């Protein structure tokens, strides 16, 4: 089974790092690492509850070389973390609190494409390409190849996508545009919403938020989202942008709750997830530093 081996302390940060490669380890060694990491994580999380700025990372896990182009993040109902790279339909399942890779499986037979985002809806998993094509499949065993269905939203000519999240309140898949192609919407943050069921004529809707409400107070010229998630407490949309190194929280009605810089230091933030117990997870693609996921206290 694909697993990480040891934990390393990064002295520059109050955080832990996982191993960059994924060598074999005995079951006893893995259990020891899991226990050690889980205990240390809970200790650091408790300490983070006293940090009113919420800017210090609780843990930082270095990804294996197979995930140097790590992209989207999604949490399963059991709290495991799904992620992928952006070239091959290969999904990794991680324990976010220990950084250990539990398994990996493949979508289709050597399926290739510009995969940018992932989300879950019950037992279904959805992975999004930048051109708006959506792949639906189920979790597979370690090393398995799973079948898939594909849906074409036909929005590839409207914008470039890098994020997706399932909204259970509406059964929508919500997909923010990173780059909008239509000039009339250049001054807006655009989110397309694709309903999982229903007639084609009402399946697709769109929401826009003026960029002035997001970017003006931060000195940003734009906001190009690279992923989206939903706050499990407020049910607001939470988006990040790699270019602006920013985080934006908006209500489902389109009201901007906050627009701030990302916590910590991130070279190329590509994915975001928030756990039910309020842990913020951000993934960084390899860019001057190894690919990693970093965990913060979201709200105590």
Beta strands, then each sheet from edge to edge (+ up, - down):
strand 1: 8-10
strand 2: 15-17
strand 3: 59-62
strand 4: 70-75
strand 5: 81-85
strand 6: 90-95
strand 7: 100-107
strand 8: 115-121
strand 9: 124-129
strand 10: 133-138
strand 11: 145-146
strand 12: 149-152
strand 13: 159-161
strand 14: 165-167
strand 15: 172-180
strand 16: 188-195
strand 17: 204-210
strand 18: 225-230
strand 19: 237-241
strand 20: 246-250
strand 21: 256-261
strand 22: 269-274
strand 23: 279-284
strand 24: 292-297
sheet 1: 1+ 2-
sheet 2: 3+ 24- 23+ 22-
sheet 3: 4+ 5- 6+ 7- 11-
sheet 4: 8+ 9- 10+ 12-
sheet 5: 13+ 15- 14+
sheet 6: 13+ 15- 16+ 17-
sheet 7: 18+ 19- 20+ 21-
end
